[in-house]
Structures are given as C-alpha cells and as structure tokens.
C-alpha cells in the first residue's frame, strides 16, 4: 500500500473522529487504529515478498540466458581452437594439386 494512501486514511480518521466535549481535541480508538496499522503492515510485507519473488525469478532467468549465451560462445571458441591445433599438427592439410 502506498504511504500517501495511508496518510490520507489517517487524515480521514482524525477528521471523522469523535470530538472531546469542551475542547478542540478528538478521540481516536487506539485499538481500531492499531488493527488497521497491523493489517496495512501485513499487506505491505506480503506485497514486498511477492515483488521479491518476481525480481528474484527475473534475475535467475536473466542469469540463465547469459550463461546459455556464454556456453554457446565457449563451445564455438573450443571448436575453433581444436581446428587450429589440428591444422598445426597437419591433420587437416589441403589436398595437393598435381
């Protein structure tokens, strides 16, 4: 839940609270506010956990893509090195023209 939304709710709660007779103060039920705050905190934690899972899974997918690309490139590099070594050892000599 957005902090500004929580502030608006608190503002509404104070403005709609029962006035204390003969004063300019209002009375707010401490139990009702505590329960609302706890529910809001639970929602915030739940949203944070969901976002964490989403970010973690996205990061894992990205890392897997990068590792896959690296693996493909390394395979190509290894194949090129092997071909080069084979040429140096004379295993892949060009055919003689004659």
Secondary structure, DSSP 8 states (H G I E B T S, - for coil): --HHHHHHHHHHHHHTSEE-TTSS-EE--HHHHHHHHHHHHHHHHHHHHHHHHHHHHHHHHHHHHHHHHHHHHHHHHHHHHHHHHHHHTTTT------
